[in-house]
Amino acid sequence: MVEFERFELDNGLRVIFHKDVTTPMAVVNTLYDVGARDESPERTGFAHLFEHLMFGGSINIPNFDGPLQEAGGSNNAFTSNDITNYYDVVPVQNLETALWLESDRMLSLAFTEKSLEVQRSVVIEEFKQRYLNQPYGDLWLEFRPLAYEVHPYRWATIGKNIEHIKEATMEEVKDFFKTHYHPGNAILCIAGNLELEEVKRLVKKWYGDIPAKEKKVRNLPQEPKQTEFRTKTIERDVPSDVYTYGFKMAGKGQEGYYEADLISDVLGRGKSSRLYKRLKKELELVTDINAYVLGSIDPGMLMLSIHPSDDATLEQIDAEVWKVLDELKSTLIEKPELEKIINKVKTTKAFSEQGVLNKSMALAMNELMGDANLINTETDEYEKVTVEGIQEQANEILQKTNCSQLIIKAKKNDE
Amino acid sequence: MMNRTIAPETKTVKHIDFQSPEIDTLSNKVDVYSMRKTDDETVRVDFVFDAGSLKTSKIIAQLTGELLFSGSADKTSDEIEEKIDGLGAFTGVEVSTEKSTISAIGLREHIVAITQTVVDAIINVNFNPKEINQLLQSKKKQMAISLEKVSTQARRAFLSDLFKNSPYGDLTQLEDYDQIEQSHLIEFHKDKYLSGLQYIAVVGALNDEDLNKIKELGNQFSKEEVTTIDYDYSYTPNNIHVEKEQALQTAIRVGRVLFNKQHEDFIKFSVVNTILGGYFGSRLMTSIREDKGYTYGIGSGVAQLLETGYFFISTEVGKEFKDLTLEAIQEEINLLQTEEVSETELTLVKNYIIGQILEQSDGAQAMMDRFIAVETYGMDFSYYDDFIKQVNEITPKEVKELANLYLNWEDFIVVSAG
């Protein structure tokens, strides 16, 4: 059980407080309800670029990192298709420093030309380092627009291409801040060996006067139901082929999500999973194969990642993959297999929510999904899944007409 | 009206409470370290063997480690994995130059059964040729992919030149995967696993009964004394470039042989390193990322080996910025060598470093990691008290002296790849 308190300021800021007496650190985690899906198709990569700009100085404080480091703290942030999350870890006696810094950059950024110019370059280098200059680095840049034709999930968080980042203007940056960075669009989670009254006092002190803004109603184009198999083959300068399959599924918390998540585990999580045992151990058609779900808030994907053996053909592998998928649709799995999967989910959840930082992020994320207490009830949802439910969901999503496939072929050198 | 321009008062970290694990020694002389004061639901058990890559040739150590769950006379790998997964467990194999760590993580209620399964697998593995072959194919493929990365190419060129006179520089080649025989693995397993258990580390809220059961499992191994070898760490400063035409970025690795925590200058040099490139506000980050935008990240560090260590600076920059980056790095080092760091900056770095130690000692697992980190060098927690003391006391003058002693460009090997 993760205990917590919840309160809300007049300006709409939602605050979660979790008391943890075992740690000398305090965490200030700020989750903003904005991600790559909220970008304009002509200005992709913006949410992530903006994350960088949040470190370029705020209206009253020219340097974010310095004062935090001075207080013995550290920090980081990440952007996804759904959210942007910032976290600070400080010795508990210096909690107020983190609140002072975070509240000021929620109030307003410094918006200097220099900051925009430098972070533009930094993000461009990040684009190169993580996506363009790595083998298979552009896999997601190719796969997303194949699977999603309408919904903003069709572009990756880093952006469709470097040009969008190069052309970002200061006006657009300021606009983005105004629209998405305000108290009503944020969830603040504070955790540590603290008292609720003191936390309330400090939060009101630093965030109370930040003006409320209207929360922009999200009205994203919905992805129409996929009705045909999609496939694309590209050639890249890589040592071997990689196949990626994606099946549309429910978004996090939507009906069918937990079943689909467990299906991905049954199929391809770990060395006792069905695809691994059949295609790698038994048939030796692949050197590696695994399955997972993206876990997005809007309808997402169940993914298969396949590294073929050198002498196996796409046809052979594809045929055997579908046999395994079809078996899940035609035959109920046995209870022991379901229990095994649920045991793994329990261990993962327990392990990934250990420590004050992990708990803070999980609390904030669950609050965004509607209720911070989901951190305590999520396991129950998995335990409610039945073997019939697995079969039903398998038939729903593991269809060829629901499948997108990206084939990356290794460029062969001319002899 | 709030005055947001004034920073709240901060209090420096005065003291960190280090808690030693319980230490028991089994009849076979294997030590068992346990940290049990925790509320966490999961337990982690590490079996650490004298089975690092330096203990043998080629990739025998790595392969043996990764094949420990590949099956015995009575159980196939599928059956073992099924059992482990069924208990909701995760296993890990980490083979370093010195040792091999086999980890099992699971919920408290299952951890004894999980550990039994793991130990059973390790002891009875018979190195099935089909399993060996499947692993070889998989790893060859992974290595081929890794070798395409400029960061890998730079790291390999750097290490193989820096340690050309010792096995630390003898890196795995793709051809090594074609020269493995089952007998190599069987022999290594017998020597370094069956007779090579060094210690067991347990982190989790186990009761005495469960902890004793895990200790019993440790008695199934024996412990041979570890022999240390004196290697030749001499090197020659050098400049190496590995070209990769279509690369969009160049990976840079710069550094030299230095020392580990057993050396009297290690702690104070750590402060110098942090100022130069050991945190987000470092000289290198401020100049090369935040001011010039050449890179997504640049940093420096001191990597510790058993008998020595090495200093390195590492980054990936836009290809067109390679020379400018090397110049900028030299400029920052030169600055440290000629101008004393200000008290303001030095205080910030000190506070940051101590805050980091606090964060990295937070919780039972972190505390165990801190313990192992000093135990490996024959030291105890007083090392951290000394660390904090020396960090608090270092002066700008000392920083400059150490920069002049250890950061001379003429002493470096400079590698670029891409």
Boltz contact constraints between the chains, C-beta under 6 A:
constraints:
  - contact:
      token1: [A, 23]
      token2: [B, 362]
      max_distance: 6.0
  - contact:
      token1: [A, 24]
      token2: [B, 358]
      max_distance: 6.0
  - contact:
      token1: [A, 25]
      token2: [B, 359]
      max_distance: 6.0
  - contact:
      token1: [A, 25]
      token2: [B, 362]
      max_distance: 6.0
  - contact:
      token1: [A, 60]
      token2: [B, 4]
      max_distance: 6.0
  - contact:
      token1: [A, 60]
      token2: [B, 5]
      max_distance: 6.0
  - contact:
      token1: [A, 65]
      token2: [B, 280]
      max_distance: 6.0
  - contact:
      token1: [A, 65]
      token2: [B, 281]
      max_distance: 6.0
  - contact:
      token1: [A, 67]
      token2: [B, 7]
      max_distance: 6.0
  - contact:
      token1: [A, 69]
      token2: [B, 281]
      max_distance: 6.0
  - contact:
      token1: [A, 69]
      token2: [B, 348]
      max_distance: 6.0
  - contact:
      token1: [A, 69]
      token2: [B, 352]
      max_distance: 6.0
  - contact:
      token1: [A, 70]
      token2: [B, 348]
      max_distance: 6.0
  - contact:
      token1: [A, 70]
      token2: [B, 351]
      max_distance: 6.0
  - contact:
      token1: [A, 71]
      token2: [B, 10]
      max_distance: 6.0
  - contact:
      token1: [A, 72]
      token2: [B, 13]
      max_distance: 6.0
  - contact:
      token1: [A, 72]
      token2: [B, 351]
      max_distance: 6.0
  - contact:
      token1: [A, 72]
      token2: [B, 354]
      max_distance: 6.0
  - contact:
      token1: [A, 72]
      token2: [B, 355]
      max_distance: 6.0
  - contact:
      token1: [A, 73]
      token2: [B, 355]
      max_distance: 6.0
  - contact:
      token1: [A, 89]
      token2: [B, 359]
      max_distance: 6.0
  - contact:
      token1: [A, 91]
      token2: [B, 13]
      max_distance: 6.0
  - contact:
      token1: [A, 91]
      token2: [B, 355]
      max_distance: 6.0
  - contact:
      token1: [A, 91]
      token2: [B, 358]
      max_distance: 6.0
  - contact:
      token1: [A, 93]
      token2: [B, 11]
      max_distance: 6.0
  - contact:
      token1: [A, 94]
      token2: [B, 10]
      max_distance: 6.0
  - contact:
      token1: [A, 96]
      token2: [B, 8]
      max_distance: 6.0
  - contact:
      token1: [A, 97]
      token2: [B, 8]
      max_distance: 6.0
  - contact:
      token1: [A, 97]
      token2: [B, 10]
      max_distance: 6.0
  - contact:
      token1: [A, 100]
      token2: [B, 8]
      max_distance: 6.0
  - contact:
      token1: [A, 104]
      token2: [B, 4]
      max_distance: 6.0
  - contact:
      token1: [A, 118]
      token2: [B, 293]
      max_distance: 6.0
  - contact:
      token1: [A, 121]
      token2: [B, 293]
      max_distance: 6.0
  - contact:
      token1: [A, 122]
      token2: [B, 289]
      max_distance: 6.0
  - contact:
      token1: [A, 122]
      token2: [B, 293]
      max_distance: 6.0
  - contact:
      token1: [A, 125]
      token2: [B, 295]
      max_distance: 6.0
  - contact:
      token1: [A, 125]
      token2: [B, 296]
      max_distance: 6.0
  - contact:
      token1: [A, 125]
      token2: [B, 318]
      max_distance: 6.0
  - contact:
      token1: [A, 126]
      token2: [B, 296]
      max_distance: 6.0
  - contact:
      token1: [A, 128]
      token2: [B, 248]
      max_distance: 6.0
  - contact:
      token1: [A, 128]
      token2: [B, 249]
      max_distance: 6.0
  - contact:
      token1: [A, 129]
      token2: [B, 249]
      max_distance: 6.0
  - contact:
      token1: [A, 129]
      token2: [B, 296]
      max_distance: 6.0
  - contact:
      token1: [A, 129]
      token2: [B, 316]
      max_distance: 6.0
  - contact:
      token1: [A, 132]
      token2: [B, 248]
      max_distance: 6.0
  - contact:
      token1: [A, 133]
      token2: [B, 248]
      max_distance: 6.0
  - contact:
      token1: [A, 133]
      token2: [B, 249]
      max_distance: 6.0
  - contact:
      token1: [A, 135]
      token2: [B, 145]
      max_distance: 6.0
  - contact:
      token1: [A, 135]
      token2: [B, 148]
      max_distance: 6.0
  - contact:
      token1: [A, 209]
      token2: [B, 2]
      max_distance: 6.0
  - contact:
      token1: [A, 239]
      token2: [B, 144]
      max_distance: 6.0
  - contact:
      token1: [A, 239]
      token2: [B, 145]
      max_distance: 6.0
  - contact:
      token1: [A, 240]
      token2: [B, 141]
      max_distance: 6.0
  - contact:
      token1: [A, 270]
      token2: [B, 85]
      max_distance: 6.0
  - contact:
      token1: [A, 271]
      token2: [B, 81]
      max_distance: 6.0
  - contact:
      token1: [A, 272]
      token2: [B, 81]
      max_distance: 6.0
  - contact:
      token1: [A, 272]
      token2: [B, 82]
      max_distance: 6.0
  - contact:
      token1: [A, 272]
      token2: [B, 85]
      max_distance: 6.0
  - contact:
      token1: [A, 277]
      token2: [B, 78]
      max_distance: 6.0
  - contact:
      token1: [A, 287]
      token2: [B, 137]
      max_distance: 6.0
  - contact:
      token1: [A, 287]
      token2: [B, 138]
      max_distance: 6.0
  - contact:
      token1: [A, 287]
      token2: [B, 141]
      max_distance: 6.0
  - contact:
      token1: [A, 288]
      token2: [B, 138]
      max_distance: 6.0
  - contact:
      token1: [A, 340]
      token2: [B, 85]
      max_distance: 6.0
  - contact:
      token1: [A, 340]
      token2: [B, 86]
      max_distance: 6.0
  - contact:
      token1: [A, 343]
      token2: [B, 88]
      max_distance: 6.0
  - contact:
      token1: [A, 344]
      token2: [B, 88]
      max_distance: 6.0
  - contact:
      token1: [A, 346]
      token2: [B, 88]
      max_distance: 6.0
  - contact:
      token1: [A, 347]
      token2: [B, 88]
      max_distance: 6.0
  - contact:
      token1: [A, 347]
      token2: [B, 106]
      max_distance: 6.0
  - contact:
      token1: [A, 347]
      token2: [B, 107]
      max_distance: 6.0
  - contact:
      token1: [A, 350]
      token2: [B, 41]
      max_distance: 6.0
  - contact:
      token1: [A, 350]
      token2: [B, 42]
      max_distance: 6.0
  - contact:
      token1: [A, 351]
      token2: [B, 42]
      max_distance: 6.0
  - contact:
      token1: [A, 354]
      token2: [B, 40]
      max_distance: 6.0
